[in-house]
């Protein structure tokens, strides 16, 4: 059985989503809605509450603004888990690389992304994102939180050290990797997602905290990409934004680490000029 856990921004989730899940999942399931309409829980707390309430063998964490296009997607999940007992986490979007430098999960080479999702934008346009291998199941380093299905394992929960609503997906990915499980993306399940995430100041603070916790695990590289270039690119981008957010202390200490990746770069001069501005 699959336990579907949703942290709802309203007292209940849309009827359309409930009907869509019931029509498409194809196997026995339970729906656990964590009412967070009054913003009582962080996403970490809400999902941990859902885990404690769950009865299923597999835990499916989804946003409350998605629709499933694939029939019998629950059967697909069962088959993926049954194919390899070391698979611990399944997604529909992820990356084969994660830099040691703080970054979003998608900040890598385009060829390292593995995505199959219909994404909506604020201007009401939509795109079907299809990137990566055409194989049914692909090993990745991290997955996106819009859809995550975990093999229920005693002792694996979301972090109690992290707060807010960001980076829960990387948190769960790292926890399963720590225990020797594989993470995969399946191309056989298609969902439609109606909103985009926001990289605001709270996201940058959360990302810094996340990388402090899992620093020793990083970087992760399941491809042949040039990690040195990815590290420098991600570092410069993150540091630049920290300066814009007036987080100079964090920017400075991250810049000291960045120098190890490339000692000679025009960016170092630009950083110091902006830092002492």
Beta strands, then each sheet from edge to edge (+ up, - down):
strand 1: 2-8
strand 2: 29-35
strand 3: 58-62
strand 4: 66-68
strand 5: 87-91
strand 6: 93-95
strand 7: 97-98
strand 8: 113-120
strand 9: 126-131
strand 10: 137-140
strand 11: 142-143
strand 12: 147-151
strand 13: 182-186
strand 14: 191-193
strand 15: 220-221
sheet 1: 2+ 1+ 3+ 12- 5+ 13+ 10-
sheet 2: 4+ 14- 8- 6+ 11-
sheet 3: 4+ 14- 8- 9+
sheet 4: 7+ 15-
end
